[in-house]
């Protein structure tokens, strides 16, 4: 164990205290998903347009329902509305994913910057120690040069981490329209998916549109004149068979999406539990290293390595929560609910 300076020791403690305070802030006063998305949607110039487009499509459908002279006209209007509804869900879910990605990426970038600072501190101290050994004749110039290169590399890594953090902070501002702060990162909320696939299929716009297309095709087939050309009848009958096959395919796809979503939720919930346990373990290990530092059993470099492990485990936990939140958003969107309404 080599000698360390008081300044270096203080640096280690300062950075981990800051990291711990950031984690505590996220656990104590973090925004809920609903609060985060509410603030982001109010700041967004485009978010309101999603709802306006859907409202306009609903008005057009209502007008067509009143004015339709034939069932086919009404079904075509309903099909147009279902297309608008699918676009609305896609747009709101896309916005939700972008905001979640932005805030979690900024949190991760902030941890990366703290890790880079600690690594640079370790590399700088290693360089000082290598210089002392070289001056005393206990090591070669090659070893000193290696330590100098390692310190320069760590300095470059820190600059890159700072730039990445700046870009991530700017991404939060441009995507969510709000200034970055650790409290923006929401915890994973409780969520219960639908118990039966039928509830999922009832809200599946792709399946609804396929069924509607089948009804439209059936009406067209039934509406053919008795003396219609044989090829026209064959074409329309084939179109109807195709529409029926599309319904079967859409239902199978819907069932598969439901099963995949359930599996993803289960796996991600398990991963969050694992990452949470890893984070708790890394914190305990760091606290033990602080006690050992006071007793002179370890160096500040060793403590810094434990601090880096805490920050890395925090990053892994954030990644697991981000994936879980995105899957929840997809589930809610598919069920016709606001993905941000948690």
C-alpha positions in Angstrom: 0.0 0.0 0.0 1.6 3.3 -1.1 1.5 6.7 0.5 -1.4 9.0 -0.2 -1.9 12.7 0.3 -4.6 14.3 2.5 -5.9 16.2 -0.5 -6.4 13.0 -2.4 -8.1 11.3 0.6 -10.5 14.3 0.9 -11.2 14.1 -2.8 -12.4 10.5 -2.5 -14.6 11.3 0.4 -16.1 14.4 -1.2 -17.0 12.7 -4.4 -18.6 9.7 -2.8 -20.6 11.9 -0.4 -21.9 13.8 -3.4 -22.8 10.6 -5.1 -24.6 9.3 -2.0 -26.5 12.6 -1.7 -27.5 12.3 -5.3 -28.8 8.8 -4.8 -30.6 9.9 -1.6 -32.2 12.8 -3.5 -33.5 10.5 -6.2 -35.0 8.2 -3.5 -36.4 10.9 -1.3 -37.7 13.7 -3.6 -37.6 12.2 -7.1 -40.5 13.1 -9.4 -43.1 10.5 -10.2 -43.4 9.4 -13.8 -46.7 11.4 -14.0 -45.0 14.5 -12.7 -42.1 14.2 -15.0 -44.2 13.7 -18.1 -46.6 16.4 -17.1 -43.8 18.9 -16.9 -42.3 17.6 -20.2 -45.7 17.7 -22.1 -46.4 21.2 -20.9 -43.0 22.3 -22.2 -43.3 20.5 -25.5 -44.5 22.3 -28.6 -45.6 19.2 -30.4 -47.2 17.1 -27.6 -50.5 19.0 -27.8 -50.7 18.4 -31.5 -50.9 14.6 -30.9 -54.2 15.1 -29.0 -55.5 17.7 -31.5 -55.0 15.3 -34.4 -56.9 12.6 -32.6 -59.7 14.9 -31.7 -60.0 16.1 -35.3 -60.2 12.5 -36.5 -62.9 11.8 -33.9 -64.9 14.8 -35.1 -64.6 13.6 -38.7 -65.7 10.1 -37.7 -68.7 11.6 -35.8 -69.7 13.7 -38.8 -69.4 10.6 -41.1 -71.6 8.6 -38.7 -74.3 11.2 -39.1 -74.0 11.8 -42.8 -73.2 8.3 -44.0 -75.7 7.0 -46.5 -74.4 3.5 -46.5 -72.7 1.2 -44.0 -69.6 1.1 -46.1 -69.2 4.9 -45.7 -69.4 4.6 -41.9 -66.9 1.7 -41.8 -64.4 3.6 -43.9 -64.7 6.6 -41.5 -64.2 4.2 -38.6 -61.1 2.8 -40.3 -59.7 6.3 -40.7 -60.2 7.0 -37.0 -58.5 3.8 -36.0 -55.5 4.8 -38.1 -55.4 8.2 -36.3 -55.7 6.4 -33.0 -52.8 4.2 -33.8 -50.7 7.2 -34.8 -51.7 9.0 -31.6 -50.5 6.1 -29.5 -47.3 5.8 -31.4 -46.6 9.5 -31.0 -47.3 9.7 -27.3 -45.4 6.5 -26.6 -42.4 7.8 -28.7 -42.5 11.1 -26.7 -42.6 9.1 -23.4 -39.7 6.9 -24.4 -37.6 10.0 -25.5 -38.1 11.7 -22.1 -37.4 8.6 -20.1 -34.3 8.0 -22.2 -33.1 11.6 -21.8 -33.3 11.8 -18.0 -31.9 8.4 -17.4 -29.0 9.1 -19.8 -28.2 12.3 -18.1 -28.2 10.5 -14.7 -25.9 7.9 -16.1 -23.6 10.5 -17.7 -23.4 12.3 -14.4 -22.2 9.1 -12.7 -19.7 8.6 -15.5 -18.3 12.0 -14.9 -17.9 11.3 -11.2 -16.3 7.9 -12.0 -13.9 9.6 -14.4 -12.9 12.2 -11.8 -12.1 9.5 -9.2 -10.1 7.5 -11.8 -8.1 10.6 -12.6 -7.4 11.2 -9.0 -6.2 7.6 -8.6 -4.0 7.9 -11.7 -2.5 11.2 -10.6 -1.6 9.7 -7.2 -0.1 6.6 -8.9 2.0 9.0 -11.1 3.3 10.8 -8.0 4.2 7.5 -6.3 5.9 6.2 -9.5 7.9 9.5 -9.6 9.0 9.0 -5.9 10.1 5.4 -6.7 12.0 6.5 -9.8 13.8 9.2 -7.9 14.8 6.8 -5.2 16.0 4.3 -7.8 13.4 1.7 -6.8 11.8 1.6 -10.3 12.6 2.2 -13.9 11.8 5.2 -16.1 9.5 2.9 -18.2 7.3 2.4 -15.1 7.2 6.2 -14.6 6.3 6.8 -18.2 3.5 4.2 -18.0 2.1 6.0 -14.9 2.3 9.3 -16.8 0.5 7.9 -19.8 -2.2 6.4 -17.5 -2.7 9.8 -15.9 -3.0 11.5 -19.3 -5.5 8.9 -20.5 -7.6 9.3 -17.4 -7.5 13.1 -17.9 -8.7 12.6 -21.5 -11.4 10.3 -20.3 -12.6 12.9 -17.8 -12.8 15.5 -20.5 -14.8 13.2 -22.7 -17.1 12.3 -19.7 -17.7 16.0 -19.1 -18.6 16.6 -22.7 -21.0 13.6 -22.7 -22.6 15.0 -19.5 -23.0 18.4 -21.1 -24.6 16.8 -24.2 -26.9 14.7 -22.0 -28.0 17.7 -20.0 -28.8 19.6 -23.2 -30.7 16.6 -24.5 -33.0 16.8 -21.4 -33.6 20.4 -22.1 -34.4 19.9 -25.8 -36.5 16.7 -25.3 -38.3 17.4 -22.0 -38.0 21.2 -22.1 -36.8 21.3 -18.5 -33.5 21.8 -16.8 -31.6 18.7 -15.7 -31.5 17.8 -12.0 -31.1 14.4 -10.4 -34.6 14.6 -9.0 -36.0 14.3 -12.5 -35.2 10.6 -12.5 -38.3 8.7 -11.5 -38.3 5.5 -9.5 -40.0 2.4 -10.9 -43.7 2.6 -9.9 -45.9 -0.3 -9.1 -47.6 -1.8 -12.1 -50.0 -4.6 -12.7 -50.5 -5.8 -16.3 -53.8 -7.1 -17.5 -54.4 -10.7 -16.4 -56.0 -11.9 -19.6 -54.9 -11.6 -23.2 -58.5 -10.8 -24.3 -58.3 -7.4 -22.5 -55.1 -6.7 -24.6 -56.7 -7.8 -27.8 -59.8 -5.7 -27.3 -57.6 -2.6 -27.4 -55.3 -3.8 -30.2 -55.6 -1.2 -33.0 -53.9 -3.5 -35.5 -56.4 -6.3 -34.8 -59.4 -3.8 -34.8 -58.3 -2.4 -38.2 -57.9 -6.0 -39.6 -61.4 -6.9 -38.4 -62.8 -3.7 -39.8 -61.1 -4.4 -43.2 -62.7 -7.9 -43.2 -66.2 -6.3 -42.6 -65.6 -3.8 -45.4 -64.4 -6.6 -47.8 -67.5 -8.7 -46.8 -69.8 -5.8 -47.6 -68.1 -5.2 -51.0 -68.4 -8.9 -51.8 -72.1 -9.0 -50.8 -72.8 -5.8 -52.7 -71.6 -7.2 -56.0 -74.4 -7.4 -58.6 -75.6 -10.9 -59.5 -74.5 -10.3 -63.1 -71.1 -8.9 -62.2 -68.2 -10.3 -64.3 -66.8 -13.6 -63.1 -63.3 -12.2 -62.6 -64.7 -9.3 -60.5 -66.4 -11.8 -58.2 -63.2 -13.9 -58.0 -61.1 -10.9 -57.2 -63.5 -9.7 -54.5 -63.8 -13.2 -53.0 -60.0 -13.5 -52.9 -59.8 -10.1 -51.2 -62.2 -11.3 -48.6 -60.1 -14.5 -48.0 -57.0 -12.3 -47.7 -58.8 -10.0 -45.2 -59.9 -13.0 -43.1 -56.3 -14.3 -43.1 -55.1 -10.9 -42.0 -57.4 -11.0 -39.0 -56.0 -14.4 -37.9 -52.4 -13.1 -38.3 -53.2 -9.9 -36.4 -54.7 -11.9 -33.5 -51.7 -14.2 -33.4 -49.4 -11.2 -33.4 -51.4 -9.6 -30.6 -51.3 -12.7 -28.4 -47.5 -13.0 -29.0 -47.0 -9.3 -28.2 -48.9 -9.8 -24.9 -46.9 -12.8 -23.9 -43.6 -11.1 -24.8 -44.6 -8.1 -22.8 -45.4 -10.2 -19.7 -42.0 -12.0 -20.0 -40.2 -8.7 -20.4 -41.9 -7.3 -17.3 -41.0 -10.4 -15.3 -37.4 -10.5 -16.4 -36.9 -6.7 -15.9 -38.5 -6.8 -12.4 -36.1 -9.6 -11.5 -33.2 -7.7 -12.9 -34.1 -4.6 -10.9 -34.1 -6.7 -7.8 -30.7 -8.1 -8.6 -29.2 -4.6 -9.4 -30.7 -3.2 -6.2 -29.0 -5.9 -4.2 -25.7 -5.3 -6.0 -26.0 -1.6 -5.2 -26.7 -2.2 -1.5 -23.7 -4.6 -1.4 -21.4 -2.1 -3.1 -22.4 0.6 -0.6 -21.7 -1.8 2.3 -18.3 -2.6 0.9 -17.5 1.1 0.5 -18.5 1.8 4.1 -16.3 -1.0 5.3 -13.4 0.4 3.3 -13.9 3.8 5.0 -13.5 2.1 8.4 -10.4 0.3 7.1 -9.0 3.6 5.9 -9.3 5.1 9.3 -7.4 2.1 10.7 -4.7 2.4 8.0 -5.5 -1.0 6.5 -6.3 0.4 3.0 -5.3 3.4 1.0 -7.4 6.2 -0.3 -6.9 4.6 -3.7 -8.6 1.5 -2.5 -11.4 3.6 -1.1 -11.8 5.3 -4.4 -12.1 2.0 -6.2 -14.9 1.0 -3.9 -16.5 4.4 -4.6 -16.3 3.7 -8.3 -17.9 0.3 -7.7 -20.8 2.1 -6.0 -21.3 4.5 -8.9 -21.1 1.7 -11.5 -23.7 -0.4 -9.6 -25.9 2.7 -9.4 -25.6 3.0 -13.2 -26.6 -0.6 -13.6 -29.6 -0.1 -11.4 -30.7 3.0 -13.4 -30.4 1.0 -16.6 -32.7 -1.7 -15.3 -35.3 0.8 -14.1 -35.2 2.6 -17.5 -35.9 -0.6 -19.3 -38.7 -1.5 -16.9 -40.3 1.9 -17.3 -40.2 1.7 -21.1 -41.9 -1.7 -21.0 -44.6 -0.3 -18.7 -45.2 2.6 -21.1 -45.6 0.1 -24.0 -48.1 -1.9 -22.0 -50.2 1.1 -21.1 -50.1 2.5 -24.6 -51.3 -0.8 -26.1 -54.1 -0.9 -23.6 -55.3 2.6 -24.8 -54.0 4.3 -21.7 -51.6 7.3 -21.3 -48.1 5.7 -21.0 -47.2 8.6 -18.6 -50.3 8.2 -16.4 -48.5 6.3 -13.6 
